[in-house]
Structures are given as C-alpha cells and as structure tokens.
Amino acid sequence: MRIVKSIQTKVCVDGSLMKEYVLDEPLTLEFLKFLEAFGTVRSLDKLIKPYFSFEKELFISIKGFVGDSNVEVRYKKEFKDLTGDYFHLLLYYFRQGPAGIKQLQGIEESLKEKMKIRLGTYGDGST
C-alpha cells in the first residue's frame, strides 16, 4: 500500500494533527494483523465494512474501514515532528513482510529514545 494523496489536514482542538489519506489499494485484514505488532488494534466486525482503530501511544492513531482506501491518521501533538513519517513507515515495512516488523521495531526504539530525552526521562529513571 502507498499513499496516493492527502485529502485533508487539520489541527484538532487537543493540538494533534489529523491527516486523511487515500491509499492506492484498500486496507486489508493482513495490514491490521501487521499493526498488532506495534500497538493496539480494535475492530468492529459486525458492520457491513469492518471498522478498525489502531493506537500507538505517543505516536499515532489510525482509523478506517477494512476494504476502503481512505484512512484517517492522527499524530500526537507532543511528538508530531518525530512521528510525522510513522504512517509512511508502517506502509513501507508492511510490504517487507515479517522482516519488516523487526526493522520497524528498531526504528521505533530510536524514536522512543528521542522522546525520552525530550520528556527529560531516561532509561535509568533519572531526569
């Protein structure tokens, strides 16, 4: 899957950045399974088109319908400069298959370290 275009961008009341994208192919159950390696996936399967949401704490949230090519992505306000490419990375590493999970997890660790520095918290609990 690749992003074809960005339909809408807006800053939300809570300061997060919301972008709506059109993808070159519909969202699949396989993609949701891939997302489970990175955060919490919730789905409502009883609808005509199953609705899902994905939450990666401090990173992004994604909402959409399985079988649809439109998706809404929200970037958390505190780190949107660090996580602005995260959705693109998810799409890219999804195409890499199981090896992509390990690669993206390594990138995530680097981003988390930068977040800790910004928050003033370090791995040893000191500030």
VENQUILIN-V417810 format. One record per run of one state. SS is the DSSP state (H for helix, E for strand, C for the rest). FROM is the first residue (numbers start at 1). TO is the last residue. Records with the same first field share a line. If there is no record, write none. Layout:
# VENQUILIN-V417810
SS=FROM-TO, FROM-TO
This chain:
# VENQUILIN-V417810
C=1-2, 12-16, 24-28, 36-39, 45-50, 57-59, 66-69, 76-76, 84-85, 95-97, 120-127
E=3-11, 17-23, 40-44, 51-56, 60-65, 70-75
H=29-35, 77-83, 86-94, 98-119
